[in-house]
Amino acid sequence: MHGERPTESPAGWAVSPVAATAGANAPGSPGSLVAVSVLLLVAGLLFFSRLGCPLLEPDEARYAEIPRQMLAEGRLLVPVLHGAPYYHKPPLLYWLVMGSYGLFGVADWSARLVPCSCALLVVLVSYLWGRRTVGPRAAFAGALMLALSARFVYLGRMLSMDSLLCLWVVTALASAHVAVGGRRLRWGWWLLSAAACGLGLLTKGPVALVLAAGPVLALQALDRRTARPRLGAWVVYLAVAAGVACPWYVAVAVADPAFAHDFFWTHNVRRYVAPLDHEKPFWFYLPDLSLGMLPWTLLLYPLWKSLGRGAAGAARPPAVGFFLLACGWCLVFYSASGCKRAGYILPAMPPLALALGWGLDAGLAEAALVRQQARLARLAVGLVVAVALGGSILAAWLGMERPAGAAAVAAAAAVGLWCLRRHSPGPVGSWVLCAAVTFAVLLTAVQQILPGYARKFSLRKQVRPQLRVSADQRRPVICYPHRWDSVSFYLRRNDVRVYTPAQRSDLMALLRAQPDTLVFVKSDDATSRHLSDFLKDLPGCLEFVPRSRAGIVTAGLVRRRSSATAGGLARRLP
């Protein structure tokens, strides 16, 4: 990360000559307001469209149900799920979702409002971070690339801890980077970074500190030009972060001594060092970054060449090295984990997008690279169009998109290709066209494909029609062969019982003793015959009356057999 020292900004920031000559407007200037407005418009449409899509099983339904049960039972301190403490994660996400429920009511969209707001804020924080370090054009390009990355849009919208954690980690990284960007440590930014890290500790635990502090410590070792926080500064950092998060940890540990071992050892240390679940190969996250951020990752090769060649390499601001360091640290840390889930990699995407934004800005400013940038932009447009056409056809074939939606995507793709061939814009115009086509494709996917995908892999269409039947609190509600949190969430019932295949005899005894029970049974598929086994073991004095459309589960009432169904007709599915 050493090299020729770049231009020094009035604020003490090291910025590239490209950024310095790009008109680094002060915050609040017309250029800044236009950039923020565009980012708000693009990200707002992508993140807040179709908020009411059904909750996906199992994660979204669980993270919506926990705050609903906490709110219903008045338990604010300890997350609770089905009457038992849920120590997998700290409570900040649950508290925010509870606040959304309190303002807007309990619903799919009010739960999903929290992660979508966090994803939007990540885009804005990334822009402000890049603006201070690599200039307004590179910052705008990077933030726009982030907002127009399909994987970031999909994972950022999902109701989980990952979007909220990403916000705190990126805020902590950006603030710490500003704090050490001059010759002396800027304490205000340092304390802001510590506070954001503390909120990350309240979101997902110690991983927030690892992701935020790791790159800053590495920067101290690799770049002697930055401020070097001493031991006392780090003690203050840890004290502030702990001051934000520790009151909750201490209160829960005092209330339940089993919490510390369960949370820290089982759900942090063991899940990292051993593949308790979600075991994936070491390289699992590489496709998420390289394919999930297309077409912008096409800029990785020119970025790599620019870092060490010619004027662009000499003008590289130190911030680009830190962006790549933060991205690489997150990638390596999670790749080494025993348990891997797609959303974990979200904090690596903003710094990578900012590095790519600088690479694009530097490439467009260097005359020798202009022709290369134009060709790359046209390739990116063609790739987006090809992926859009293929994805739309696949979605229509799988029943997740109507033929009219696929036709609209095809028409939009044809228009984009026509514009590219007809007008042959320069490199800047080609990249603008690429961003416009990518936005149109992503917005169409959010509007047309995402709802169909959610309906295919959710239980709302089977569960919500049973609201009237389940309104009688005396009627038992049963799940078989395992629990679905969507059942309790959509029925607003905290007393849903679950029976496993090993408990099927107990379930039949309960049904015999308590007929008129609402049962949700996993539908038969290529791998299991749970519904058939359930019907086969049902006592002869009882009948199962289906009440739902085909889907992941089949809902029905178990009741005493009437003479009209002596032949077992009521067991047949509609």
Phi, psi and omega per residue, in radians:
M1 nan 0.229 3.078
H2 -1.589 2.869 3.129
G3 2.810 -2.969 -3.134
E4 -1.128 2.360 -3.066
R5 -1.271 2.201 -3.120
P6 -1.293 -3.138 3.098
T7 -1.095 2.436 3.129
E8 -1.696 2.197 -3.120
S9 -1.425 2.846 3.123
P10 -1.021 -0.490 -3.118
A11 -1.473 0.047 -3.122
G12 1.611 0.040 -3.095
W13 -1.479 2.486 3.025
A14 -1.521 1.994 3.138
V15 -2.187 2.746 -3.125
S16 -1.304 2.699 3.029
P17 -1.019 -0.562 3.084
V18 -1.033 -0.822 3.135
A19 -1.197 -0.628 -3.093
A20 -1.144 -0.570 -3.138
T21 -1.607 0.020 -3.103
A22 -1.559 0.029 -3.141
G23 1.405 1.144 -3.105
A24 -1.258 1.532 -3.067
N25 -1.174 2.605 3.086
A26 -1.237 2.659 3.094
P27 -0.943 2.404 -3.115
G28 1.633 -0.147 3.117
S29 -1.278 2.870 -3.116
P30 -0.961 -0.749 3.140
G31 -1.056 -0.749 3.136
S32 -1.136 -0.742 -3.125
L33 -1.137 -0.674 3.108
V34 -1.137 -0.792 -3.133
A35 -1.067 -0.815 3.136
V36 -1.112 -0.676 3.129
S37 -1.107 -0.754 3.120
V38 -1.112 -0.771 3.133
L39 -1.103 -0.733 3.105
L40 -1.091 -0.726 -3.141
L41 -1.141 -0.881 -3.098
V42 -1.128 -0.928 -3.105
A43 -1.170 -0.650 3.134
G44 -1.075 -0.758 3.127
L45 -1.151 -0.662 -3.099
L46 -1.328 -0.592 -3.064
F47 -1.621 -0.423 -3.062
F48 -1.912 0.059 2.999
S49 -1.386 2.489 3.063
R50 0.979 0.744 3.091
L51 -1.108 -0.449 -3.059
G52 -1.482 0.239 3.064
C53 -0.991 2.571 3.120
P54 -1.021 2.603 3.120
L55 -1.275 2.337 -3.138
L56 -1.401 2.460 2.994
E57 -1.522 2.533 -0.033
P58 -1.691 -0.351 -2.907
D59 -1.228 -0.888 -3.091
E60 -1.077 -0.738 3.139
A61 -1.090 -0.696 -3.141
R62 -1.154 -0.781 -3.092
Y63 -1.285 -0.274 2.982
A64 -1.498 -0.581 -3.065
E65 -1.349 -0.630 -3.126
I66 -1.029 -0.905 3.109
P67 -1.153 -0.504 3.088
R68 -1.130 -0.762 3.128
Q69 -1.219 -0.661 3.083
M70 -1.057 -0.742 3.142
L71 -1.172 -0.731 -3.107
A72 -1.166 -0.605 -3.093
E73 -1.689 -0.026 3.132
G74 1.170 0.518 -3.131
R75 -1.821 1.739 -3.034
L76 -1.645 -0.444 -3.026
L77 -1.423 -0.893 -3.016
V78 -1.870 2.189 3.023
P79 -1.026 2.426 -3.084
V80 -2.338 2.458 3.094
L81 -2.410 2.017 3.120
H82 0.987 0.761 3.027
G83 1.475 -0.082 -3.099
A84 -2.053 2.569 3.068
P85 -1.040 2.454 -3.126
Y86 -2.056 1.684 -2.999
Y87 -1.670 0.236 -3.104
H88 -1.101 -0.667 -3.059
K89 -2.440 2.696 3.012
P90 -1.144 3.060 -2.883
P91 -1.717 0.049 -2.967
L92 -1.048 -0.780 3.108
L93 -1.040 -0.755 -3.127
Y94 -1.102 -0.712 3.116
W95 -1.086 -0.748 -3.136
L96 -1.152 -0.716 3.110
V97 -1.168 -0.663 3.066
M98 -1.049 -0.713 3.084
G99 -1.095 -0.686 3.091
S100 -1.142 -0.711 3.073
Y101 -1.067 -0.724 -3.129
G102 -1.114 -0.600 -3.120
L103 -1.437 -0.714 -2.954
F104 -2.068 -0.067 -3.090
G105 1.620 2.833 -3.122
V106 -1.408 2.039 -3.124
A107 -2.829 2.885 3.093
D108 -1.001 -0.843 -3.003
W109 -1.226 -0.603 -3.135
S110 -1.249 -0.527 3.049
A111 -1.228 -0.760 -3.082
R112 -1.313 -0.218 3.110
L113 -1.055 -0.556 -3.089
V114 -1.198 -0.982 3.141
P115 -1.120 -0.592 3.128
C116 -1.160 -0.672 3.067
S117 -1.125 -0.680 3.121
C118 -1.121 -0.738 3.138
A119 -1.092 -0.705 3.084
L120 -1.087 -0.746 3.133
L121 -1.154 -0.582 3.081
V122 -1.061 -0.722 3.113
V123 -1.076 -0.782 -3.117
L124 -1.193 -0.741 3.107
V125 -1.090 -0.692 3.114
S126 -1.088 -0.722 3.109
Y127 -1.089 -0.809 -3.133
L128 -1.141 -0.661 3.085
W129 -1.077 -0.878 3.139
G130 -1.153 -0.582 -3.119
R131 -1.094 -0.661 -3.126
R132 -1.349 -0.344 -2.952
T133 -1.989 -0.620 -3.083
V134 -2.211 0.074 3.081
G135 1.741 2.801 -3.007
P136 -1.185 -0.666 -3.104
R137 -1.184 -0.832 3.121
A138 -1.101 -0.677 3.134
A139 -1.128 -0.764 3.134
F140 -1.135 -0.757 3.131
A141 -1.082 -0.770 -3.132
G142 -1.147 -0.787 3.141
A143 -1.130 -0.654 3.114
L144 -1.181 -0.702 3.074
M145 -1.041 -0.721 3.125
L146 -1.071 -0.827 -3.126
A147 -1.153 -0.420 -3.112
L148 -1.838 0.450 3.037
S149 -1.734 2.118 -3.018
A150 -1.027 -0.707 -3.102
R151 -1.191 -0.671 3.113
F152 -1.159 -0.686 3.115
V153 -1.108 -0.811 -3.098
Y154 -1.140 -0.881 -3.103
L155 -1.256 -0.584 3.138
G156 -1.172 -0.539 3.120
R157 -1.358 -0.375 -3.002
M158 -1.222 2.419 3.105
L159 -1.325 1.725 3.123
S160 -2.795 3.130 3.111
M161 -1.285 -0.337 -2.882
D162 -1.179 -0.712 -3.131
S163 -1.150 -0.734 3.124
L164 -1.171 -0.751 3.095
L165 -1.088 -0.715 3.116
C166 -1.014 -0.720 3.127
L167 -1.046 -0.813 -3.090
W168 -1.244 -0.664 -3.137
V169 -1.163 -0.783 3.139
V170 -1.144 -0.699 3.086
T171 -1.109 -0.748 3.128
A172 -1.135 -0.741 3.125
L173 -1.123 -0.811 -3.114
A174 -1.087 -0.783 -3.112
S175 -1.166 -0.748 3.110
A176 -1.132 -0.646 3.113
H177 -1.109 -0.738 3.076
V178 -1.143 -0.667 -3.094
A179 -1.099 -0.624 -3.085
V180 -1.773 0.139 -3.038
G181 -1.293 -0.287 3.117
G182 -1.872 -2.901 -3.142
R183 -1.329 -0.428 3.138
R184 -2.154 2.622 -3.120
L185 -1.181 2.260 3.086
R186 -1.600 1.863 -2.972
W187 -1.190 -0.599 3.129
G188 -1.050 -0.819 3.113
W189 -1.185 -0.636 3.129
W190 -1.076 -0.756 3.129
L191 -1.225 -0.619 3.070
L192 -1.098 -0.720 3.085
S193 -1.074 -0.730 3.137
A194 -1.119 -0.714 3.124
A195 -1.123 -0.737 3.100
A196 -1.102 -0.683 3.095
C197 -1.106 -0.686 3.082
G198 -1.070 -0.702 3.082
L199 -1.158 -0.583 3.034
G200 -1.123 -0.657 3.066
L201 -1.099 -0.551 3.096
L202 -1.407 -0.182 -3.135
T203 -1.648 -0.838 -3.040
K204 -2.491 0.128 3.042
G205 1.660 -2.792 -2.995
P206 -1.055 -0.325 -3.120
V207 -1.044 -0.503 3.126
A208 -1.087 -0.747 3.124
L209 -1.166 -0.675 3.133
V210 -1.100 -0.810 -3.097
L211 -1.223 -0.569 -3.088
A212 -1.466 -0.734 -3.043
A213 -1.445 -0.547 -3.082
G214 -0.953 -0.934 3.139
P215 -1.114 -0.592 -3.136
V216 -1.186 -0.729 3.085
L217 -1.120 -0.705 3.107
A218 -1.136 -0.647 3.119
L219 -1.075 -0.689 3.119
Q220 -1.048 -0.650 -3.102
A221 -1.373 -0.470 -3.009
L222 -1.721 -0.436 -3.047
D223 -2.276 1.897 -3.093
R224 -1.356 -0.130 -3.087
R225 -1.429 -0.219 -3.114
T226 -1.555 2.860 3.013
A227 -1.125 2.584 -3.066
R228 -2.091 1.653 -3.140
P229 -1.010 2.280 3.123
R230 -1.445 3.140 -3.099
L231 -1.004 -0.690 -3.140
G232 -1.084 -0.678 3.121
A233 -1.139 -0.677 3.114
W234 -1.223 -0.600 3.069
V235 -1.101 -0.746 3.091
V236 -1.104 -0.724 3.125
Y237 -1.000 -0.869 -3.133
L238 -1.141 -0.622 -3.131
A239 -1.161 -0.724 3.118
V240 -1.161 -0.798 3.116
A241 -1.053 -0.756 3.122
A242 -1.168 -0.627 3.119
G243 -1.099 -0.527 3.092
V244 -1.316 -0.744 -2.972
A245 -1.715 -0.575 -2.968
C246 -1.125 -0.554 3.110
P247 -0.949 -0.698 3.108
W248 -1.204 -0.795 -3.120
Y249 -1.026 -0.788 -3.111
V250 -1.151 -0.762 -3.122
A251 -1.065 -0.727 -3.128
V252 -1.258 -0.679 3.127
A253 -1.117 -0.635 3.094
V254 -1.198 -0.708 -3.123
A255 -1.235 -0.581 -3.105
D256 -2.496 1.776 -3.112
P257 -1.050 -0.362 -3.135
A258 -1.305 -0.230 -3.056
F259 -1.071 -0.830 -3.025
A260 -1.017 -0.822 -3.134
H261 -1.169 -0.770 -3.097
D262 -1.107 -0.823 -3.058
F263 -1.323 -1.004 -3.009
F264 -1.246 -0.780 -3.061
W265 -1.401 -0.949 -3.025
T266 -1.257 -0.866 -2.979
H267 -1.629 0.001 3.065
N268 -2.156 -1.112 -3.080
V269 -1.201 -0.945 -3.067
R270 -1.139 -0.689 3.135
R271 -1.146 -0.455 3.123
Y272 -1.440 -0.769 -3.031
V273 -1.494 -0.326 -3.100
A274 -2.306 2.464 3.134
P275 -1.357 1.319 3.115
L276 -1.107 -0.619 3.080
D277 -2.784 2.981 3.101
H278 0.927 0.782 3.128
E279 -1.269 2.234 -3.124
K280 -2.385 2.823 3.092
P281 -1.200 2.858 -3.091
F282 -1.003 -0.635 -3.045
W283 -1.498 0.218 -3.002
F284 -0.941 -0.668 -3.025
Y285 -1.483 -0.225 3.134
L286 -1.080 -0.800 3.070
P287 -1.110 -0.583 3.117
D288 -1.046 -0.710 -3.141
L289 -1.376 -0.849 -3.024
S290 -1.271 -0.719 3.136
L291 -1.556 -0.629 -3.093
G292 -1.212 -0.347 3.118
M293 -1.907 0.293 3.002
L294 -1.111 2.593 0.089
P295 -1.519 0.052 -2.978
W296 -1.234 -0.451 3.126
T297 -1.255 -0.112 2.965
L298 -1.093 -0.349 3.136
L299 -1.428 -0.056 -3.106
L300 -1.097 -0.729 -3.115
Y301 -1.164 -0.871 3.059
P302 -1.060 -0.581 3.092
L303 -1.104 -0.786 3.142
W304 -1.054 -0.722 3.127
K305 -1.195 -0.660 -3.113
S306 -1.191 -0.481 -3.071
L307 -1.133 -0.465 -3.073
G308 -2.264 0.387 -3.072
R309 -2.359 2.324 2.908
G310 1.066 -2.682 -3.039
A311 -1.099 -0.718 -3.098
A312 -1.105 -0.723 3.127
G313 -1.126 -0.703 -3.139
A314 -1.185 -0.538 -3.080
A315 -1.546 0.024 -3.058
R316 -1.064 2.171 3.083
P317 -1.283 2.615 3.113
P318 -0.996 -0.440 -3.110
A319 -1.042 -0.583 -3.130
V320 -1.104 -0.709 3.075
G321 -1.072 -0.693 3.130
F322 -1.190 -0.672 3.074
F323 -0.985 -0.865 -3.114
L324 -1.170 -0.595 3.095
L325 -1.131 -0.790 3.139
A326 -1.123 -0.751 3.110
C327 -1.109 -0.833 -3.114
G328 -1.114 -0.680 3.123
W329 -1.098 -0.788 3.119
C330 -1.083 -0.751 -3.124
L331 -1.101 -0.823 -3.114
V332 -1.180 -0.748 -3.103
F333 -1.042 -0.846 -3.101
Y334 -1.336 -0.494 3.091
S335 -1.150 -0.530 3.127
A336 -1.413 -0.144 -3.089
S337 -1.273 2.551 3.077
G338 -1.220 -0.642 3.120
C339 -1.825 2.265 -3.112
K340 -2.258 2.265 3.031
R341 -2.266 2.620 -2.994
A342 -0.988 -0.736 -3.040
G343 -1.189 -0.292 -3.105
Y344 -1.032 -0.528 -3.000
I345 -1.422 -0.021 -3.099
L346 -0.929 -0.756 -3.110
P347 -1.115 -0.258 3.107
A348 -1.402 -0.354 -3.014
M349 -1.278 -0.773 -3.133
P350 -1.043 -0.852 3.121
P351 -1.137 -0.587 3.086
L352 -1.143 -0.722 3.117
A353 -1.082 -0.701 3.122
L354 -1.159 -0.672 3.076
A355 -1.112 -0.715 3.106
L356 -1.166 -0.626 3.090
G357 -1.105 -0.721 3.073
W358 -1.140 -0.715 3.135
G359 -1.048 -0.719 3.107
L360 -1.146 -0.782 3.139
D361 -1.075 -0.759 3.141
A362 -1.173 -0.684 3.137
G363 -1.158 -0.670 3.120
L364 -1.240 -0.405 -3.120
A365 -1.523 -0.176 -3.106
E366 -1.813 2.090 -3.028
A367 -0.995 -0.658 -3.081
A368 -1.179 -0.312 -3.063
L369 -1.827 -0.036 -3.039
V370 -1.092 -0.816 -3.109
R371 -1.117 -0.697 3.102
Q372 -1.080 -0.718 3.123
Q373 -1.123 -0.660 3.124
A374 -1.114 -0.781 3.116
R375 -1.108 -0.730 -3.131
L376 -1.134 -0.678 3.122
A377 -1.117 -0.722 3.126
R378 -1.157 -0.673 3.055
L379 -1.080 -0.706 3.134
A380 -1.107 -0.740 3.112
V381 -1.083 -0.811 3.124
G382 -1.060 -0.675 3.127
L383 -1.139 -0.774 3.128
V384 -1.058 -0.774 3.141
V385 -1.083 -0.785 -3.123
A386 -1.107 -0.776 3.123
V387 -1.123 -0.692 3.139
A388 -1.099 -0.787 -3.142
L389 -1.117 -0.836 3.141
G390 -1.089 -0.767 3.140
G391 -1.146 -0.668 3.139
S392 -1.172 -0.735 3.108
I393 -1.111 -0.757 3.122
L394 -1.103 -0.754 3.135
A395 -1.104 -0.718 3.103
A396 -1.121 -0.697 -3.139
W397 -1.150 -0.620 3.132
L398 -1.461 -0.007 3.116
G399 1.384 0.320 -3.139
M400 -1.711 -0.062 3.123
E401 -2.558 2.447 3.093
R402 -1.272 2.653 3.111
P403 -0.961 -0.580 3.130
A404 -1.114 -0.647 3.104
G405 -1.152 -0.729 3.100
A406 -1.091 -0.688 3.112
A407 -1.131 -0.665 3.118
A408 -1.127 -0.709 3.094
V409 -1.112 -0.752 3.125
A410 -1.073 -0.720 3.131
A411 -1.133 -0.763 3.120
A412 -1.096 -0.681 3.112
A413 -1.126 -0.720 3.130
A414 -1.112 -0.707 3.112
V415 -1.110 -0.739 3.129
G416 -1.084 -0.767 3.110
L417 -1.143 -0.673 3.124
W418 -1.096 -0.777 3.126
C419 -1.071 -0.705 -3.105
L420 -1.154 -0.738 -3.102
R421 -1.385 -0.598 -3.051
R422 -1.297 -0.802 -2.995
H423 -1.742 -0.364 3.113
S424 0.771 1.104 -3.104
P425 -1.162 2.850 3.091
G426 -1.236 -3.027 -3.081
P427 -1.075 -0.744 3.120
V428 -1.129 -0.819 3.125
G429 -1.100 -0.613 3.130
S430 -1.172 -0.704 3.110
W431 -1.233 -0.604 3.050
V432 -1.107 -0.749 3.091
L433 -1.090 -0.692 3.109
C434 -1.068 -0.774 3.112
A435 -1.104 -0.723 -3.134
A436 -1.130 -0.772 3.131
V437 -1.144 -0.739 3.118
T438 -1.080 -0.742 3.109
F439 -1.084 -0.783 -3.134
A440 -1.077 -0.719 -3.140
V441 -1.163 -0.798 -3.127
L442 -1.144 -0.717 3.130
L443 -1.137 -0.683 3.082
T444 -1.110 -0.715 3.118
A445 -1.117 -0.731 3.122
V446 -1.129 -0.691 -3.090
Q447 -1.357 -0.647 -2.973
Q448 -1.841 -0.787 -3.001
I449 -1.564 -0.745 -3.064
L450 -1.015 -0.763 3.095
P451 -1.067 -0.713 3.107
G452 -1.141 -0.689 3.077
Y453 -1.085 -0.778 -3.132
A454 -1.127 -0.716 3.123
R455 -1.111 -0.597 -3.102
K456 -1.231 -0.553 -3.054
F457 -2.062 0.553 3.059
S458 -2.310 3.032 -3.100
L459 -1.979 0.093 -3.013
R460 -1.037 -0.705 -3.071
K461 -1.221 -0.374 3.056
Q462 -1.567 -0.511 -2.998
V463 -1.598 -0.825 -2.992
R464 -1.073 -0.580 3.077
P465 -1.109 -0.213 -3.122
Q466 -1.605 0.166 -3.101
L467 -1.031 -0.759 -3.098
R468 -1.155 -0.707 -3.123
V469 -1.177 -0.668 -3.079
S470 -1.468 -0.048 -3.112
A471 -1.101 -0.496 3.066
D472 -1.293 1.863 -3.062
Q473 -1.136 -0.270 3.119
R474 -1.383 -0.288 -3.132
R475 -1.427 2.098 3.128
P476 -1.150 2.604 3.057
V477 -2.129 2.203 -3.015
I478 -2.160 2.461 2.965
C479 -1.977 2.397 3.096
Y480 -2.544 2.310 0.178
P481 -1.696 0.045 3.059
H482 -2.639 3.089 -3.065
R483 -1.484 2.479 2.938
W484 -2.084 2.094 -3.115
D485 -1.174 -0.369 3.083
S486 -1.066 -0.540 -3.120
V487 -1.108 -0.897 -3.135
S488 -1.223 -0.569 -3.120
F489 -1.180 -0.888 -3.062
Y490 -1.332 -0.457 3.104
L491 -1.572 -0.163 -3.112
R492 1.002 0.711 3.135
R493 -2.030 2.249 3.107
N494 -1.685 0.044 -3.038
D495 -2.024 0.425 3.126
V496 -1.182 2.286 -3.141
R497 -1.808 2.695 -3.109
V498 -2.263 2.465 3.089
Y499 -2.252 2.397 3.110
T500 -1.658 2.943 3.086
P501 -0.985 -0.607 3.119
A502 -1.177 -0.324 -3.132
Q503 -1.831 0.327 -3.044
R504 -1.123 -0.619 3.107
S505 -1.126 -0.674 3.080
D506 -1.139 -0.665 3.118
L507 -1.097 -0.767 -3.135
M508 -1.134 -0.624 3.087
A509 -1.135 -0.698 3.107
L510 -1.128 -0.761 -3.121
L511 -1.139 -0.623 3.097
R512 -1.161 -0.644 -3.125
A513 -1.414 -0.521 -3.100
Q514 -2.254 1.284 3.059
P515 -1.150 3.072 -3.045
D516 1.130 0.894 -3.127
T517 -1.990 2.439 3.080
L518 -1.551 2.133 -3.048
V519 -2.146 2.370 3.015
F520 -1.957 2.026 -3.073
V521 -2.045 2.406 3.076
K522 -1.086 2.226 -3.127
S523 -1.194 2.663 3.104
D524 -1.161 2.488 3.051
D525 -2.525 -2.892 -3.064
A526 -1.201 -0.329 -3.052
T527 -1.913 -0.236 -3.071
S528 -2.613 2.706 3.130
R529 -2.232 0.820 -3.059
H530 -1.135 -0.713 -3.139
L531 -1.152 -0.750 3.123
S532 -1.091 -0.743 3.120
D533 -1.129 -0.688 3.115
F534 -1.079 -0.820 -3.127
L535 -1.158 -0.623 -3.125
K536 -1.150 -0.649 -3.108
D537 -1.523 -0.114 -3.111
L538 -1.106 2.246 -3.127
P539 -0.962 2.594 -3.083
G540 -1.100 -0.366 -3.130
C541 -1.430 -0.074 -3.084
L542 -2.061 2.764 3.066
E543 -2.351 2.649 3.125
F544 -1.934 2.056 -3.092
V545 -1.862 1.815 -3.115
P546 -1.090 2.502 -3.114
R547 -2.279 0.176 -3.072
S548 -2.341 2.822 3.043
R549 -1.304 2.898 3.135
A550 -1.068 2.512 3.138
G551 3.105 -2.779 -3.130
I552 -1.082 -0.677 3.110
V553 -2.134 2.821 3.009
T554 -2.062 2.147 3.132
A555 -1.726 2.465 3.117
G556 -2.872 2.857 3.085
L557 -1.706 2.305 2.976
V558 -1.671 2.180 -3.094
R559 -2.515 2.960 3.117
R560 -1.161 2.441 -3.104
R561 -1.197 2.378 3.054
S562 -1.711 2.861 -3.135
S563 -1.107 -0.473 -3.101
A564 -1.222 -0.312 -3.116
T565 -2.026 0.542 -3.091
A566 -1.043 -0.484 -3.141
G567 -1.443 0.086 3.113
G568 1.413 0.305 -3.072
L569 -1.105 -0.497 -3.085
A570 -1.204 -0.213 3.121
R571 -1.419 -0.289 -3.090
R572 -1.274 2.554 -3.124
L573 -1.537 2.653 -3.135
P574 -1.226 nan nan
